[in-house]
Amino acid sequence: MTDNEKNQLEESTAPEKAPETAEAKADKPSKGKKPAKQEAEIRNGNPADRKHKVNIRTLKHGTMAVVLTVLFVAAVVVLNVIVSIISDRVDTTADLTDTGVYTLDEATTDYLARFDKDVTVSVMNSEANFEGGGTYYKSVNELLKKMAMENEHFKLQYLLIDQNPDFTSRFNGETLSENYIVVESADTGRHRIITPGNYFSCPTFRDNLSQYGYPENYIEQYVNQYVNSSYASQIIEGSNIEQAAISALMYVTNTDPVRVAFTEGFGEEDSSSLSALLDKNGYDVETINIQSVSEIDSGIDYIVMYAPSMDYDNDSLSKLSRFLDNGGAFGKNLVYFASYSQPSYAPADDESSSMKNLASFLAEWGISIGDSLVLQSNASYTYGGMEYVHLQEIQDTDYAGNTYGSSLLTYDAYVRPVIQIWDGGTKGSVEQEVLIKSHDGAYLRPISTLSDSSFDASSAESGAFNDAVCAYKVHSTTQDVTRVVAFGSGMIANSMFMNYANSNNQDFLINMFNYISGKTEGITITAKSFSNVGFEVNQENANVLAVVLCIVVPIVVIVLGIVIWVRRRHR
């Protein structure tokens, strides 16, 4: 078969081609052009490419959202940490109580501003349990924390007694119970334990116990027992934590404490208010029976004779004279308080009815205690219209400190005149200064006439009389001073008068002791009252709160919500 014949046979047996459709023709490329389908893919993108691009965009937005969320959470955590650190160091709270039970006294902040010794203050409980004791304990804890914020040297910690045996074992022999507070100084090794009876103010309860004749140590036991019982709300009147804490700081950081010894054994009156005041201001307070010692300890700085009802024997007074002379070095002090209930200071046939030995001793210092009472006829200077309870006038001396010219008042009662025996108050090496006088309008009434209704006050000696006189000797070489200070009444140190809100009695007494002993620190802080604790909002403040809470805050929240919704809607 020829090649031509083969070709004809193949053409006759090949299948017929289907006619081209319009679509095929349209897809058939013309010369120099791409197919229409390929052009559409180029214009619209390949579906796989589009899916890939969408996934990338979603991933980017999702990642950004996660990053922003993480950053926001991190910012909140960091902000919370910063706020926590700041709140531990800076007071960020507001005291809304009308009595300021959560606010430190100005005297406290002033003292802490210059305090530069490390102390550790340990509350014997967890903080949660301590505050769980009620509003009273909450106030005490808040004030302690604010004191720690005021000064970095004031280190506050909370310890559970049963979980810290190494700590509690250091105080064997001392009472250490739950909610007690221990103040320590590592530098001096001294410590003081503050009981709830110390840091809560219970004046009425204490006075009631005193009237029944309970001694101070029993009163302390009763107070500590009741403040931790269901009767706490009936006896606790305020917080005294600032005074208790500051006095503890003074005590534990004092490298050279001043010792004050109160005499006993001669029927002395209750001196617990004065001893407590000195103790709170960093003095080492103790008692001494001069009859029972061969000599008075030369380490003692003060002897306080608080209204003895019996005369001293000459041997005891000789010991007292040798103590004041201090081997010729001087530098010792005696503070003597008289009382209207004492026997006469004049010699008498009956030895038991006279204070003649004490009278002779004081006379060596140019001082005499009168056998009269100073009464006040000027009603402007009396208290409650009682002539035997009247205001005193503090004199301008170094002993007075800032109490001279103060707007506060000095109270005293049943005052015997302190008489300067020598003209001019000076004789030989002994000099004198008058510390306190009565106001004009006072007059003297002999104690023997107190029950005599026929006594004529108009014929009595009148004027201004001394309530306190200081006699002193100055060493010619060292300039050290020995002093004898005599008060006409121990009532000036009575707890009632010292605790009056407008009284400067305790301020004067502390200033006097501090000046004599050379101490520069002294502080008295009034207890914070828990009565009628609350806060008042005047109409102006109420309107501002109403506008802020009812209008401003809702508007800000609504606007913020709308902004967030619109931004998300158009994203």
Disulfide bonds with the S-S distance in Angstrom:
none
